[in-house]
Amino acid sequence: MLGALLFLAAGVAAATPAGEPTPVLVRTVERGEILSGSDFETVRMPVAVARGALTPGEAAGQEAVRRIIAGAPVRSGDVASARLVRRGDNVTIAIVSGALRITSPGRALSDAGRGEPVRVISLATNRTLEGVAAASGEVRILAP
């Protein structure tokens, strides 16, 4: 009788999924890749492992800062805002003053996401300028 009760209790425990629904990656994401909502599925994980996991909505559009394996939850330290400008890339420097817009070729001296400060070197004048990443491959400098 005791054996039957233990068997029944074990069957009930196995039928009840343990853990918390957690979004995890369905594929391995390499460093520098941009995450999307379709990269995730929800599985049950222990609460300690699920703690701090980002939702697909929070992670979508973010760039992986390291390799993240399939089946792992994504945490805030695993991602950063997507880089629009990368160090060494050729960029367009746009100097803006009201309706006036002057562009010049340049080279980025650091990485930057949208709205982040970035230093560039103007290829026309060989001067270093400070600006803000505005779009992919574009650095905007506000004229005084």
Disulfide bonds with the S-S distance in Angstrom:
none
